[in-house]
């Protein structure tokens, strides 16, 4: 887990935190943080979640499974969630069912502006009309 130690150290330094400050934030000791950063030990799964929340990154990023630090899902309190309350039936193999995506509960945006629920319904109605015109049913 060489990447984990490097990422903990890099993220800590980027935020201007000392090892002691990080240890206080996640309820551990400076010695433990030092061991993690030097790859002399590894956080347990619960500590990885706490670290991800403290750094506001995904656990996948910490573990080196992703190069994208931004967490994908947050609960209403801003905590990183492992399982979002989203209906993923819109994913069908390598394609997505657009009407189901529109009704999935996922925030969708256009140029950074979130599409309102009313507009999502209008888009779905347009798709249904186009599909019906072609003789298909949704």
C-alpha positions as CSV (number, residue, x, y, z in Angstrom):
1,X,0.0,0.0,0.0
2,X,2.8,2.4,-0.9
3,X,0.3,4.8,-2.6
4,X,-1.8,5.1,0.6
5,X,1.1,6.4,2.7
6,X,2.1,8.9,-0.1
7,X,-1.4,10.1,-0.5
8,X,-2.0,10.6,3.2
9,X,1.2,12.6,3.4
10,X,0.5,14.7,0.3
11,X,-3.0,15.5,1.3
12,X,-2.0,16.4,4.8
13,X,0.8,18.7,3.6
14,X,-1.5,20.3,1.0
15,X,-3.9,21.3,3.8
16,X,-1.1,22.7,5.9
17,X,-1.7,20.2,8.7
18,X,1.0,18.7,10.9
19,X,0.8,15.0,11.7
20,X,-0.4,15.9,15.1
21,X,-3.2,18.1,13.7
22,X,-4.4,15.2,11.4
23,X,-4.1,12.8,14.3
24,X,-6.4,15.0,16.4
25,X,-8.9,15.4,13.6
26,X,-9.2,11.6,13.2
27,X,-8.8,10.6,16.8
28,X,-5.4,8.8,16.6
29,X,-1.8,9.6,17.5
30,X,1.0,11.4,15.6
31,X,3.0,8.2,15.8
32,X,0.2,6.3,13.9
33,X,0.1,9.0,11.2
34,X,3.9,8.8,10.9
35,X,3.8,5.0,10.5
36,X,1.1,5.3,7.8
37,X,3.0,7.9,5.9
38,X,6.2,5.8,6.0
39,X,4.3,2.7,5.0
40,X,5.1,1.0,8.3
41,X,1.4,0.3,9.0
42,X,-2.0,0.8,7.4
43,X,-5.3,2.2,8.6
44,X,-8.1,-0.2,9.1
45,X,-11.3,0.1,6.9
46,X,-13.0,2.4,9.5
47,X,-9.9,4.7,9.7
48,X,-9.8,4.9,5.9
49,X,-13.4,6.2,5.9
50,X,-12.4,8.7,8.6
51,X,-9.4,9.8,6.6
52,X,-11.5,10.2,3.4
53,X,-13.9,12.4,5.3
54,X,-11.2,14.5,6.8
55,X,-9.4,15.0,3.5
56,X,-12.8,15.2,1.5
57,X,-11.6,12.6,-1.0
58,X,-12.8,9.2,-1.9
59,X,-11.5,6.1,-0.2
60,X,-10.7,4.7,-3.7
61,X,-8.4,7.7,-4.2
62,X,-6.6,7.2,-0.9
63,X,-6.1,3.5,-1.7
64,X,-4.8,4.2,-5.2
65,X,-7.8,2.6,-6.9
66,X,-8.6,6.0,-8.6
67,X,-6.7,9.0,-9.6
68,X,-9.8,11.2,-9.1
69,X,-9.8,12.5,-5.5
70,X,-13.4,14.0,-5.4
71,X,-15.8,11.6,-3.6
72,X,-18.7,10.6,-5.8
73,X,-21.4,10.5,-3.1
74,X,-22.1,12.5,0.0
75,X,-25.0,12.1,2.4
76,X,-27.1,15.2,3.3
77,X,-24.7,16.0,6.1
78,X,-21.7,16.1,3.8
79,X,-20.2,12.7,4.8
80,X,-18.9,10.4,2.2
81,X,-21.3,7.5,1.6
82,X,-20.3,4.1,0.4
83,X,-23.8,3.3,-1.0
84,X,-25.9,6.2,-2.3
85,X,-29.6,6.0,-2.3
86,X,-29.9,6.0,-6.0
87,X,-31.8,3.8,-8.4
88,X,-29.2,2.5,-10.9
89,X,-31.5,0.5,-13.1
90,X,-30.7,3.1,-15.9
91,X,-27.4,1.3,-16.4
92,X,-27.8,-1.5,-18.9
93,X,-24.4,-3.1,-19.7
94,X,-22.4,-0.4,-21.3
95,X,-25.4,1.8,-22.1
96,X,-27.7,4.0,-20.0
97,X,-31.5,4.1,-20.2
98,X,-32.0,7.9,-20.4
99,X,-35.6,8.1,-19.1
100,X,-34.6,6.0,-16.0
101,X,-31.5,8.2,-15.5
102,X,-33.8,11.2,-15.5
103,X,-35.9,9.7,-12.7
104,X,-33.1,8.1,-10.8
105,X,-32.6,10.8,-8.2
106,X,-29.1,11.7,-9.4
107,X,-28.5,15.4,-9.8
108,X,-28.0,16.2,-13.5
109,X,-26.6,19.4,-14.8
110,X,-26.2,21.4,-18.0
111,X,-23.2,23.8,-18.0
112,X,-23.1,23.5,-14.2
113,X,-26.8,24.3,-13.7
114,X,-28.8,21.6,-12.1
115,X,-31.8,20.4,-14.1
116,X,-35.0,20.9,-12.1
117,X,-37.4,18.0,-11.5
118,X,-40.0,19.7,-13.8
119,X,-37.4,20.0,-16.6
120,X,-36.4,16.3,-16.1
121,X,-40.1,15.4,-16.6
122,X,-40.3,17.5,-19.8
123,X,-37.1,15.9,-21.2
124,X,-38.5,12.5,-20.4
125,X,-41.8,13.4,-22.1
126,X,-39.9,14.5,-25.2
127,X,-37.9,11.3,-25.3
128,X,-41.2,9.3,-24.9
129,X,-42.8,11.2,-27.8
130,X,-39.7,10.6,-30.0
131,X,-39.6,6.9,-29.1
132,X,-43.4,6.5,-29.6
133,X,-43.2,8.2,-33.0
134,X,-40.6,5.6,-34.0
135,X,-43.0,2.9,-33.0
136,X,-41.1,1.9,-29.9
137,X,-42.3,1.9,-26.4
138,X,-40.3,2.9,-23.4
